[in-house]
Amino acid sequence: MSVQEYRQHRRDCKRKQSERKSKISALPSSYLYPLYPHERTILGKPIQDLVQDVHAQITDPIDILRAYGKVCLKAHEKTNCVTEILFPEAEEWAKWEVDLKGPLAGIPVSLKDSIQVKGFDVSVGFSCNTGKPAAEDGPMVRLLKDAGAVPFVKTNLPTTLLSFESTNGVWGRTLNPHNAKYSPGGSTGGESALLAFGGSRIGIGSDVAGSVRVPAHFSGCYSLRCSTGRWPKIGMNTSMPGQEAIPSVFSPMARTMNDLSYFTKSLIGMQPWKYDYTVHPLEWREHIAEEYRIKEKLRIGVMRTDGVVDPAPACARALDSVAEALVQEGHDVFDVTPPSPYEALYLASQLLLSDGGATFMNFFRFGEWNDPGAAQMVYYMRLPRAIKYLYYLWVKYVRRDSIWAGLLRHWYPKSAHEYWQLAYKREAYKAKFFDWWSDVAKMDAMITPPNATPAVPHNGMHDAVSSCGYTFLFNLLDYTAGVIPVTHVDPVKDQLPASFNFQKLNGVAKGAYKHYDAEKMAGLPVGVQVVGRRLEEEKVLAIMERVEDSLDRHGGGRYELLEVE
């Protein structure tokens, strides 16, 4: 049985990769020619300008689709970022299904592989999900088409959706467009690689522990983690159906800040609650966005460390440059120390894997390989309790590492009673954080690193799997948080100091810093995270715009995007 299952797994993987290759080779020649001058003009325009051109019938949506399709194919050739090619179908949708009077008229949109599109698999990287094309579009795709957008490609992810890498047996490994030896991020890594390369301007991903924010940081693009209830979530596939302790949220990613803001506003303006019962009937509040675009003095807190893994020099430098630029703009910028982010990491990780990983492991066929980070989590989860307890004692009292020991101590599947107790503690922590923000920090927003380090090398999540506190914290809180790229790793400026002592780090920090090397990482993107509170998408986007403007005037200029090839 196991041998037969493995053979079926290999056949399904080979079939899907052959389908992808055949579909690319069968594309019309218009997708294979070099870019024409008018296509480069299209690629250089913000999406609202393209929408106006489509409304005025100056530009044909098919021309926009083919221009981005060409660059998408180049991006895929370099990074292996694409799963399903939708180009021929997208041309038909643009002619017959898409509302070209909508606020996103003619704009190609790339989608994480987990989003349901009629006629295509929603594999999520598991071979058992292949050969089962969706009968209908999910609410997100219907909403996009009604807004005038044209879904044109699906992008890669890790099987479990619990990794900052994007690799699986069905589609293979996605590479960082800046350096092929490094991850583009995960779990929405195919999107970030495609956007950073320039093969799309707008993408949609999901985020349960940082899965749209870390890819933006690793690859050099923009993203916004929306609060639950602001965006649709029905009509998607996942590796953990039924997991709601730390809800996954679908959220936007973009190549530029302008496009991220316009796209988010446009989609919420389409009243997504009419498509998906999980969405709150909350209109776009332009008055809030405008308030924070013009507010003379913002109060910005700076969380320089999560107390578990101090940010590496490159990430600390990016945060410093944003803080200093905001000071130069006249804003009130000050350091903050929130209620224990370590407590949040503990609670979030215990809640997310409260089933012991049984749900996502159920999708694996015999011989199908797991993400190295997720595999590590399952390995510790399945250790016999007696052995785990002895290891815990050794880590805490011999190695004197209370951080790593604390995460390991209760790392086992939870009973319903234990789960309820964790959920109670989660709500108590959220209340404590809310009070701290309101009564102590009294800030408009907070800035933090999106991750302790820049991109990890391939298979680096084997060691760095627990180093996710800078993003996971805000999933637990359900706060709105966005990432903007700020700079690139400098091989000189971002060296570890001579005083750095790896042996004194806790176990989580050791896993993160094991792969930090400023010379090898030279040129990789580095971002900064901007955080608001729950359902504050308008405010966070406005402040992200202010941050980028401040970098323009006082921070040496905004981030330089990769040039479209």
C-alpha positions in Angstrom: 0.0 0.0 0.0 2.8 2.5 0.9 4.7 1.7 -2.2 1.6 2.1 -4.4 0.8 5.4 -2.6 4.4 6.7 -3.2 4.2 5.8 -6.8 0.9 7.6 -7.2 2.4 10.6 -5.4 5.3 10.7 -7.9 2.9 10.2 -10.9 0.8 13.1 -9.7 3.8 15.4 -9.2 5.2 14.6 -12.6 1.8 15.1 -14.2 1.3 18.5 -12.7 4.7 19.7 -13.6 4.2 18.4 -17.2 0.9 20.2 -17.4 2.5 23.4 -16.4 5.4 23.0 -18.8 3.0 22.0 -21.7 0.7 25.0 -21.0 3.6 27.4 -21.1 5.0 25.9 -24.3 1.5 26.1 -25.9 1.0 29.8 -25.1 0.4 32.1 -28.1 3.6 33.7 -29.5 2.4 37.0 -28.2 3.6 35.9 -24.7 7.0 34.8 -25.9 8.2 37.8 -27.8 10.4 40.4 -26.0 8.7 43.3 -24.4 7.5 46.0 -26.8 8.0 49.7 -25.9 4.2 50.2 -25.3 4.3 47.1 -23.0 7.1 48.7 -20.9 4.9 51.8 -20.6 2.1 49.6 -19.3 4.4 48.0 -16.8 5.5 51.3 -15.5 2.1 52.7 -14.7 0.4 52.6 -11.3 -2.8 50.5 -11.3 -5.2 53.4 -11.0 -3.7 54.9 -14.2 -4.2 51.6 -16.0 -7.8 51.5 -14.8 -8.4 55.0 -16.1 -6.9 54.0 -19.5 -9.2 50.9 -19.6 -12.2 52.9 -18.7 -11.4 55.4 -21.4 -10.7 52.6 -23.8 -7.2 53.8 -24.4 -5.6 50.5 -23.3 -7.0 47.0 -24.0 -7.0 44.7 -21.0 -5.5 42.0 -23.1 -2.5 44.2 -23.8 -2.0 44.6 -20.0 -2.4 40.9 -19.4 0.1 40.0 -22.1 2.7 42.5 -20.9 2.5 41.1 -17.3 2.3 37.6 -18.7 5.7 38.0 -20.5 7.4 39.2 -17.3 5.6 36.5 -15.3 7.2 33.8 -17.5 10.6 35.3 -17.0 10.1 35.4 -13.3 9.0 31.8 -13.3 12.0 30.8 -15.3 14.3 32.4 -12.8 12.5 31.6 -9.5 10.0 28.8 -10.1 7.2 30.9 -8.6 4.2 29.8 -10.6 1.9 26.8 -10.1 -1.1 27.2 -12.4 -0.9 29.2 -15.7 -4.3 30.9 -16.3 -3.4 33.1 -19.3 -5.7 31.7 -22.0 -8.6 31.5 -19.6 -7.8 35.0 -18.3 -8.1 36.4 -21.9 -11.6 34.9 -22.1 -12.5 36.2 -18.7 -11.4 39.7 -19.7 -13.7 39.5 -22.7 -16.8 38.0 -21.2 -16.8 37.7 -17.4 -14.9 40.7 -16.0 -16.7 44.0 -15.3 -14.5 46.5 -17.1 -16.3 49.4 -15.5 -15.1 48.3 -12.0 -12.4 50.0 -9.9 -9.8 47.4 -10.9 -10.7 47.2 -14.6 -8.2 45.2 -16.6 -5.7 44.7 -13.8 -4.0 41.3 -13.7 -4.0 39.8 -10.2 -1.8 36.9 -9.1 -3.2 34.5 -6.5 -1.7 32.2 -3.9 -2.2 28.6 -5.0 -4.6 28.0 -2.1 -7.3 30.3 -3.7 -10.2 28.6 -5.6 -10.4 29.3 -9.3 -12.9 27.3 -11.4 -11.3 24.7 -13.6 -8.0 24.5 -11.7 -6.7 22.4 -8.8 -6.3 24.0 -5.3 -3.4 21.7 -4.5 -1.7 23.6 -1.7 1.4 21.6 -2.7 -0.1 18.2 -1.7 -0.3 15.6 -4.4 -3.5 14.2 -3.0 -5.2 17.5 -3.9 -4.3 17.3 -7.6 -6.7 16.2 -10.3 -9.6 17.8 -8.5 -10.3 21.1 -10.3 -12.7 23.5 -8.6 -16.2 23.5 -10.1 -16.7 27.2 -9.4 -14.8 30.4 -8.5 -14.5 31.1 -4.8 -15.9 34.4 -3.4 -12.5 36.1 -3.7 -12.2 35.4 -7.4 -15.9 36.4 -8.1 -15.2 39.6 -6.2 -12.1 40.3 -8.2 -13.8 39.7 -11.5 -16.8 42.0 -10.5 -14.2 44.7 -9.6 -12.7 44.3 -13.1 -9.6 42.5 -12.1 -8.3 39.5 -14.2 -6.8 36.6 -12.2 -4.0 35.3 -14.4 -1.7 33.0 -12.4 -1.4 31.0 -9.2 1.8 30.9 -7.2 3.8 28.6 -5.0 3.8 27.9 -1.3 4.9 25.3 1.2 2.8 22.2 1.8 1.9 23.0 5.5 1.6 26.8 5.0 3.6 27.0 8.2 7.0 28.0 6.8 9.0 31.0 5.7 10.1 28.9 2.7 8.0 27.9 -0.3 8.7 24.4 -1.6 6.8 21.2 -2.1 6.9 18.0 -4.1 4.2 19.0 -6.6 5.7 22.2 -7.8 9.3 22.3 -6.5 11.2 25.0 -4.8 10.7 28.8 -5.3 13.9 30.9 -5.3 14.5 34.5 -4.1 14.7 36.8 -7.2 17.7 38.6 -5.6 19.7 35.5 -4.7 18.8 32.0 -5.8 20.4 30.4 -2.7 17.8 32.0 -0.5 14.1 31.7 0.2 11.6 34.3 -1.1 9.7 33.8 2.1 6.6 31.8 2.9 4.0 30.7 3.0 3.2 33.3 0.2 6.6 33.0 -1.3 5.6 32.5 -4.9 3.7 35.8 -4.8 6.6 37.7 -3.2 9.1 36.4 -5.8 6.7 37.3 -8.7 5.9 40.7 -7.4 9.5 41.6 -6.6 10.6 40.5 -10.1 7.9 42.6 -11.7 5.7 39.8 -13.1 2.7 41.1 -11.3 1.7 44.3 -9.6 -1.0 42.9 -7.3 -1.2 39.6 -5.5 -3.3 38.0 -2.8 -1.8 35.7 -0.1 -2.7 34.5 3.4 -1.1 35.1 6.8 -1.3 33.0 9.9 2.1 33.7 11.5 3.6 36.2 9.0 2.9 34.6 5.7 2.4 37.8 3.6 4.7 40.0 5.7 7.8 37.9 5.9 7.8 37.2 2.1 7.5 41.0 1.5 10.6 41.4 3.8 12.5 38.6 2.3 11.8 39.4 -1.4 11.4 43.2 -1.4 7.7 44.1 -2.0 4.8 45.4 0.0 2.1 43.7 2.0 -0.7 44.3 4.5 -1.9 41.7 7.1 -5.6 42.7 7.4 -7.6 41.9 10.6 -10.0 39.0 10.5 -13.3 40.0 8.9 -12.0 42.6 6.6 -11.3 40.3 3.6 -12.9 37.2 2.3 -11.7 33.8 3.5 -14.2 31.3 2.0 -13.4 29.5 -1.2 -9.8 28.7 -0.2 -7.9 25.5 0.6 -5.6 25.1 3.5 -3.4 22.5 5.3 -5.3 23.0 8.5 -9.1 23.1 7.9 -10.9 24.0 11.1 -8.0 25.7 12.8 -9.4 29.0 14.1 -7.4 29.5 17.3 -5.0 31.8 15.3 -7.1 32.5 12.2 -5.5 32.7 8.8 -6.4 35.9 7.0 -6.2 36.5 3.2 -4.6 39.8 2.5 -3.1 42.0 -0.3 0.5 42.2 -1.6 1.8 44.6 -4.1 4.9 45.8 -6.0 4.5 49.4 -4.9 3.0 51.2 -1.9 0.6 53.2 -4.1 -0.8 50.0 -5.6 -1.2 48.3 -2.2 -3.3 51.3 -1.0 -5.4 51.6 -4.1 -6.0 47.9 -4.3 -7.0 47.5 -0.7 -9.4 50.5 -0.9 -10.9 49.3 -4.1 -11.6 45.7 -2.9 -13.1 46.8 0.4 -15.2 49.4 -1.6 -16.7 46.4 -3.5 -18.5 45.4 -0.2 -17.0 42.0 0.1 -19.5 41.1 2.9 -21.9 40.5 0.0 -19.7 37.7 -1.2 -18.6 36.1 2.0 -20.5 35.8 5.3 -17.2 36.0 7.3 -16.6 39.6 6.2 -17.7 42.5 8.5 -20.0 45.0 6.8 -17.4 47.7 7.3 -17.1 50.3 4.5 -13.8 51.8 3.6 -13.3 54.8 5.9 -11.6 57.4 3.8 -11.8 60.0 6.5 -9.5 57.9 8.7 -7.0 57.5 6.0 -7.0 61.2 5.3 -6.7 62.0 9.0 -3.4 60.1 9.2 -2.1 61.3 5.9 -2.3 64.9 7.1 -1.8 64.6 10.9 1.0 67.0 11.7 2.7 64.9 14.4 2.3 61.2 14.7 3.2 59.2 17.8 5.2 56.2 16.7 6.5 53.6 19.1 9.6 51.6 18.2 9.7 47.9 19.3 13.4 47.2 18.8 13.3 43.6 20.0 10.8 41.0 20.9 12.9 39.8 23.8 13.5 36.4 22.2 15.7 37.2 19.2 17.3 40.6 18.9 17.2 41.8 15.3 20.4 41.2 13.2 22.4 44.3 12.2 20.7 44.6 8.8 17.2 44.6 10.3 18.2 46.9 13.2 19.7 49.4 10.7 16.5 49.4 8.6 14.5 50.1 11.7 16.9 52.8 12.8 16.7 54.5 9.4 12.9 54.6 9.5 12.8 55.9 13.1 15.4 58.6 12.3 13.6 59.7 9.1 10.3 60.1 11.1 12.1 62.1 13.7 13.5 64.4 11.0 9.9 64.8 9.8 9.0 66.1 13.2 7.1 63.1 14.5 7.2 61.9 18.1 9.2 58.7 18.0 10.0 56.7 21.1 11.1 53.2 22.2 8.4 50.9 23.6 8.5 47.7 25.5 5.1 45.9 25.0 3.8 43.2 27.4 5.9 40.1 27.0 6.1 39.2 23.2 7.5 35.9 24.5 4.2 35.1 26.2 2.5 35.8 22.9 4.9 33.5 21.0 4.3 30.7 23.5 0.5 31.1 23.4 0.3 31.4 19.6 2.5 28.5 18.9 0.7 26.2 21.4 -2.7 27.2 20.0 -1.8 26.9 16.3 -0.4 23.4 16.8 -2.9 22.3 19.5 -3.8 19.3 17.4 -0.1 18.2 17.4 0.1 18.7 13.6 -2.2 15.8 13.0 -4.4 17.7 10.6 -1.8 18.8 8.1 0.1 15.6 8.4 -3.0 13.7 7.3 -2.6 15.2 3.8 0.9 13.7 3.2 1.2 10.6 1.2 3.9 8.0 1.9 7.3 9.4 0.8 6.0 12.9 0.3 8.5 15.2 1.9 7.7 17.9 4.5 8.9 21.4 4.9 12.0 21.2 7.2 10.6 23.7 9.7 7.3 22.0 10.0 9.0 18.6 10.2 11.0 19.9 13.2 7.8 21.0 14.9 6.2 17.6 14.3 9.4 15.8 15.5 9.4 17.6 18.9 5.6 17.1 19.1 5.9 13.4 18.7 8.8 12.8 21.1 7.7 10.6 24.1 6.7 12.8 27.0 9.3 11.4 29.3 12.1 12.0 26.9 10.8 15.5 26.2 10.7 16.3 29.9 14.3 15.2 30.4 15.3 17.3 27.4 13.4 20.3 28.9 15.2 19.9 32.2 18.6 19.7 30.5 17.8 22.8 28.4 16.5 24.8 31.3 18.9 23.9 34.1 22.1 22.7 32.4 22.1 25.0 29.4 20.2 27.7 31.4 18.0 28.5 28.5 14.5 29.3 29.9 13.3 30.7 26.5 13.7 27.5 24.5 12.8 25.3 27.4 9.6 27.2 28.0 8.5 26.6 24.4 9.3 22.9 24.6 7.8 22.2 28.0 4.2 21.8 26.8 4.8 21.0 23.2 2.3 18.2 22.8 -1.3 17.7 21.4 -3.8 19.4 23.7 -7.0 18.1 25.2 -10.2 20.2 24.9 -9.7 21.3 28.5 -6.1 22.4 27.8 -7.1 24.2 24.6 -9.8 26.2 26.4 -7.3 27.2 29.0 -4.9 28.5 26.3 -7.8 30.3 24.6 -8.6 32.0 27.9 -5.0 33.1 28.3 -4.9 34.4 24.8 -7.9 36.7 25.5 -6.3 37.9 28.7 -3.1 38.7 26.8 -5.1 40.6 24.2 -6.8 42.6 26.9 -3.5 43.4 28.5 -1.9 44.5 25.3 -4.9 46.7 24.5 -4.7 48.4 27.8 -0.9 48.9 27.4 -1.4 50.5 24.0 -4.2 52.8 25.2 -2.9 53.8 28.6 0.9 53.5 28.5 2.2 53.8 24.9 -0.6 56.1 23.6 0.7 55.8 20.1 -0.8 56.0 16.6 1.3 53.1 15.4 4.3 50.9 16.1 7.2 50.0 14.0 9.2 46.8 14.3 11.4 44.5 12.3 9.3 42.0 10.3 11.8 39.2 11.2 15.0 39.0 13.2 17.0 38.4 10.0 16.8 38.9 6.3 15.9 35.8 4.1 17.0 32.4 5.2 18.9 30.1 2.9 17.1 27.1 1.5 16.2 24.6 4.3 17.1 27.2 6.9 13.7 26.9 8.5 15.0 23.6 10.0 16.8 25.8 12.4 14.8 29.1 12.3 11.3 27.7 12.6 10.6 29.2 16.0 12.0 32.7 15.1 8.7 34.2 14.0 7.7 36.3 17.0 7.9 39.7 15.2 4.9 38.7 13.0 3.2 36.0 15.0 2.5 38.5 17.9 0.1 40.4 15.7 -1.7 37.3 14.5 -2.4 36.5 18.1 -3.6 40.0 18.7 -5.4 40.2 15.3 -3.8 43.6 14.6 -3.4 45.2 11.2 0.2 45.2 10.2 2.0 46.1 6.9 5.5 45.7 5.6 7.5 48.1 3.4 10.9 47.3 2.0 13.5 49.8 3.1 17.0 48.8 2.2 19.3 45.9 1.2 21.9 44.0 3.2 25.2 45.7 3.2 28.2 43.3 3.5 30.2 45.9 5.5 27.6 47.9 7.5 25.7 44.8 8.5 28.5 42.6 9.8 28.0 41.1 13.3 30.0 43.0 15.9 33.2 41.5 17.2 31.6 41.2 20.6 28.8 39.0 19.3 28.7 35.7 21.2 26.7 33.0 19.5 27.0 30.6 22.4 25.2 32.9 24.8 22.1 33.0 22.6 18.9 31.2 23.6 17.9 28.2 21.4 15.5 30.2 19.3 18.0 32.9 18.6 20.7 30.4 17.7 18.4 28.9 15.1 17.9 32.4 13.6 21.5 33.5 13.7 23.0 30.2 12.5 22.5 31.4 8.9 23.1 35.2 9.3 26.1 36.2 7.1 26.2 39.7 5.8 28.6 38.9 3.0 26.5 36.0 1.7 23.3 37.9 2.2 24.6 41.1 0.5 21.9 42.7 -1.6 18.9 40.9 0.0 16.0 43.1 0.8 15.3 44.3 4.4 11.9 45.7 5.4 10.2 47.3 8.3 6.7 46.5 9.8 4.1 49.1 10.6 1.5 48.0 13.1 -1.9 49.4 14.1 -4.7 47.9 16.1 -7.5 45.6 15.0 -9.4 46.7 11.9 -7.2 49.8 11.3 -6.3 49.1 7.7 -7.0 52.7 6.6 -4.7 54.1 9.3 -1.9 51.6 8.8 -1.8 52.2 5.0 -1.8 55.9 5.5 1.1 55.7 8.0 3.0 53.3 5.7 2.7 56.0 3.0 4.1 58.6 5.5 7.0 56.3 6.3 7.9 55.9 2.7 7.6 59.7 2.1 9.9 60.3 5.1 12.5 58.0 3.7 12.3 59.9 0.4 13.1 63.2 2.2 15.4 62.1 5.1 16.4 58.5 4.7 18.4 58.4 1.5 15.4 57.6 -0.7 12.8 54.9 -0.9 13.6 51.2 -1.6 14.9 50.5 -5.1 12.8 47.9 -6.8 14.3 45.2 -9.1 14.1 46.5 -12.7 11.8 44.6 -15.0 13.8 42.5 -17.4 
